[in-house]
Amino acid sequence: MSELSDRQQQLLKAIIEAYVKNGEPVSSDLIEKGSSLGVSPATIRNEMVNLTEKGFLKQPHVSAGRVPTAMGFRLYINEIMKEKQLSVVDEVSIRQQMMDARAQFNRMVHVATKALAKKCDTLAIAINGDDIYYTGAASILDLPEFFDIDVTRFVLSMLDEQAILEKVFSMAQGEQPLHIIFGEETEYEHLIPTSFAFLNFETGRKDLGIIGVIGPNRLNFPVVMPYLRYIGEVLTEAGQIR
C-alpha cells in the first residue's frame, strides 16, 4: 500500500484528474476551488510540496503549478483510480465488429485497432508478427503535448520502426497482462510527454501479438484500460480457436 495519507491520496487524485482534463500544471487555487477536500489553501499548498518531495509531483517552472510524475500516475492507477465499466452495448458492438472479421485473423487485428482508437480517442497500434497496424494518428495532433514537432515526428516515425516500438514494449515489468510505460521512463527524450498502454494477445500459433495505445502521459486511463483489456480478451479468444 501507499505511504501516503488518505488526504494526500485524495489530493493526488484531484491534481491528476485536473491535469488529465486541462493538460496544464495544476495550482493550489484550482484545487481549492474545484475539489471538496475540506482543507485550507495553506494545507493544500503544504501537501503539494510534500507530494513533490516524495516524487509524486513535479514543478515544471518556478511559478507554475504541479504536474504528476510517472510515479504519481502509477500510484493513481494502482490504488486510487476507478476504471470505467464498459456498457453491454459497447461490449456487444465491439465483439460483433471483430467477429465479423475473424475469418482472417490479420483483418480482425486491424478491426480491433480501429475500435480501440475510436473508443479511446487516441493513436492505437497493434503488432502481429511482421505486420504493424495503426490508426487514430490525427487524434493526437490537437493535444498540446504534440504541438512540439520533434515529439510528433518521433512518435509517428516509430510506427515504421518496429524495433523501437518493441524496445519500448520490452521495458514492461510485472506479470499483469496490461502494461503502462511512461515516456520519462524510456531513454528517448522526445517520448517524455507521452505514455503507452498495451497488452499481449495470443495468436493461436504459439506467438504473442501486441495491441495498445500511444498518447500523452495524461491518458484517460480509467477509460483506456478497460477497453484495451476487453479488446485483448476478444483477440485472444479468437486466436485460441484458429
C-alpha positions in Angstrom: 0.0 0.0 0.0 1.0 3.6 -0.5 2.9 5.6 2.1 0.5 8.5 1.6 -2.2 9.5 3.9 -5.8 9.4 2.8 -5.8 13.2 2.4 -2.6 13.1 0.3 -4.1 10.4 -1.9 -7.3 12.4 -2.4 -5.2 15.5 -3.2 -3.1 13.5 -5.7 -6.3 12.2 -7.3 -7.7 15.7 -7.7 -4.4 17.0 -9.2 -4.2 14.1 -11.7 -7.8 14.4 -12.8 -7.4 18.2 -13.3 -4.2 17.6 -15.2 -5.8 14.9 -17.4 -8.7 17.3 -18.2 -6.8 20.5 -18.8 -3.2 19.5 -19.7 -1.8 22.3 -17.7 0.2 22.5 -14.4 -2.3 22.4 -11.5 -2.2 25.2 -9.0 -3.4 25.0 -5.3 -6.0 27.7 -6.1 -7.5 25.4 -8.8 -7.7 22.5 -6.4 -9.2 24.7 -3.7 -12.0 25.9 -6.0 -12.7 22.6 -7.7 -12.4 20.0 -5.1 -14.2 19.1 -1.8 -11.2 18.2 0.3 -12.4 20.5 3.1 -9.0 21.8 4.0 -7.4 25.3 3.8 -5.5 26.7 0.8 -2.3 26.7 3.0 -2.8 23.0 3.8 -3.2 22.2 0.1 0.0 24.1 -0.7 1.9 22.3 2.0 0.7 18.9 0.9 1.6 19.7 -2.7 5.1 20.4 -1.5 5.1 17.1 0.4 3.9 15.2 -2.7 6.6 16.9 -4.7 9.3 16.0 -2.3 8.1 12.4 -2.3 8.4 12.2 -6.1 4.7 12.0 -6.9 4.5 15.5 -8.4 7.0 17.8 -10.1 7.0 21.6 -10.7 7.9 22.4 -14.4 8.6 26.0 -13.7 9.2 28.0 -10.5 6.0 30.0 -10.7 3.9 27.1 -12.2 1.6 24.6 -10.5 2.4 20.9 -10.3 2.1 18.0 -12.7 2.1 14.3 -11.9 5.2 12.2 -12.4 5.2 8.6 -13.7 5.4 7.6 -10.0 2.3 9.7 -9.2 0.4 8.3 -12.1 1.3 4.7 -11.2 0.0 5.2 -7.6 -3.2 6.7 -9.0 -3.7 3.8 -11.4 -2.8 1.0 -8.9 -4.5 2.3 -5.8 -6.8 5.2 -6.4 -8.4 5.2 -9.8 -11.7 3.6 -10.6 -12.0 2.1 -14.1 -15.0 2.9 -16.2 -17.3 -0.1 -16.6 -18.0 -0.9 -20.2 -21.6 -1.0 -21.2 -23.2 -4.1 -22.6 -24.0 -2.2 -25.7 -20.3 -1.3 -26.2 -19.1 -4.9 -25.5 -21.6 -6.4 -27.9 -20.8 -3.8 -30.6 -17.0 -4.3 -30.4 -17.3 -8.1 -30.3 -19.5 -8.1 -33.3 -17.2 -5.8 -35.4 -14.3 -8.1 -34.5 -16.0 -11.4 -35.0 -17.3 -10.3 -38.4 -13.6 -10.3 -39.5 -12.5 -13.4 -37.7 -12.1 -15.5 -40.9 -8.9 -13.5 -41.5 -7.1 -13.0 -38.2 -4.9 -10.2 -39.6 -8.1 -8.4 -40.6 -9.6 -8.9 -37.2 -6.5 -7.4 -35.6 -6.9 -4.4 -37.9 -10.6 -4.0 -36.9 -9.6 -4.3 -33.2 -7.1 -1.5 -33.6 -9.7 0.8 -35.2 -12.2 0.1 -32.5 -9.6 0.8 -29.8 -8.6 4.1 -31.4 -12.2 5.2 -31.7 -13.2 4.3 -28.2 -10.1 5.8 -26.6 -9.8 8.8 -29.0 -6.1 8.4 -29.4 -3.5 6.6 -31.6 -3.9 2.8 -31.4 -1.3 0.3 -32.7 -1.0 -3.5 -33.0 1.9 -5.7 -33.9 1.0 -9.2 -35.2 4.1 -11.0 -36.4 5.8 -8.8 -39.0 2.6 -6.7 -39.5 2.0 -3.4 -37.9 -1.4 -1.8 -37.8 -2.1 1.7 -36.6 -4.9 4.2 -36.8 -6.1 7.4 -35.0 -2.9 9.4 -35.5 -4.9 12.5 -36.2 -6.4 12.3 -32.7 -3.1 13.2 -31.1 -2.3 16.3 -33.2 -4.7 18.6 -31.3 -3.1 17.8 -28.0 -0.6 20.3 -26.5 1.9 17.5 -25.9 2.2 17.0 -29.6 2.5 20.7 -30.6 6.2 20.1 -30.4 7.0 18.9 -33.9 10.0 16.9 -32.7 7.8 14.9 -30.3 5.2 14.3 -33.0 7.8 13.4 -35.7 9.4 10.9 -33.3 6.1 9.2 -32.4 4.9 8.9 -36.0 8.3 7.6 -37.1 8.1 4.9 -34.6 5.1 3.4 -36.5 7.5 2.5 -39.2 10.3 1.3 -36.9 9.1 -1.9 -35.3 12.5 -2.3 -33.5 12.0 1.0 -31.5 8.4 0.0 -30.6 9.4 -3.4 -29.4 12.3 -1.9 -27.4 9.8 0.4 -25.6 7.3 -2.5 -25.0 10.2 -4.7 -23.7 10.5 -2.2 -20.8 7.3 -3.5 -19.2 7.7 -5.3 -15.9 5.4 -7.5 -13.8 3.2 -10.4 -14.6 0.0 -8.5 -15.3 -1.1 -8.7 -18.9 -1.8 -5.0 -19.2 1.3 -2.7 -19.1 1.8 1.0 -19.0 5.1 2.7 -19.9 5.6 6.4 -19.4 7.9 8.3 -21.8 10.0 9.6 -18.9 10.9 6.0 -18.1 12.4 5.4 -21.6 15.7 6.5 -22.9 14.1 8.7 -25.6 13.9 12.4 -24.8 11.1 13.0 -27.3 8.9 10.5 -25.6 8.9 12.3 -22.2 5.4 13.8 -22.7 3.9 10.5 -23.9 2.7 7.2 -22.5 1.9 3.7 -23.8 -0.7 1.3 -22.6 -0.6 -2.1 -24.1 -1.1 -5.9 -23.6 -0.2 -9.1 -25.4 -2.8 -11.3 -27.1 -2.5 -14.9 -28.2 -2.5 -15.5 -32.0 -3.1 -19.3 -31.8 0.3 -20.1 -33.2 2.4 -20.1 -30.0 3.1 -16.4 -30.7 2.0 -13.3 -29.0 0.8 -10.1 -30.6 0.7 -6.7 -29.0 -2.1 -4.2 -29.1 -2.2 -0.8 -27.3 -2.4 2.9 -27.5 0.0 5.8 -27.6 -0.9 9.2 -26.3 0.1 11.9 -23.8 1.3 10.9 -20.4 -2.2 12.1 -19.2 -4.0 9.3 -21.0 -7.6 8.8 -19.7 -6.5 5.6 -18.0 -10.0 4.8 -16.4 -11.4 4.6 -20.0 -8.3 3.2 -21.9 -7.6 0.3 -19.6 -11.0 -1.5 -19.7 -11.4 -1.1 -23.4 -7.9 -2.3 -24.0 -8.4 -5.3 -21.7 -11.7 -6.2 -23.3 -10.4 -6.0 -26.9 -7.4 -8.0 -25.9 -9.6 -10.7 -24.5 -11.7 -11.0 -27.7 -8.5 -11.2 -29.8 -7.0 -14.0 -27.5 -10.3 -15.9 -27.6 -10.3 -15.8 -31.4 -6.6 -16.6 -31.6 -7.0 -19.7 -29.5 -9.6 -21.3 -31.8 -7.7 -20.7 -35.0 
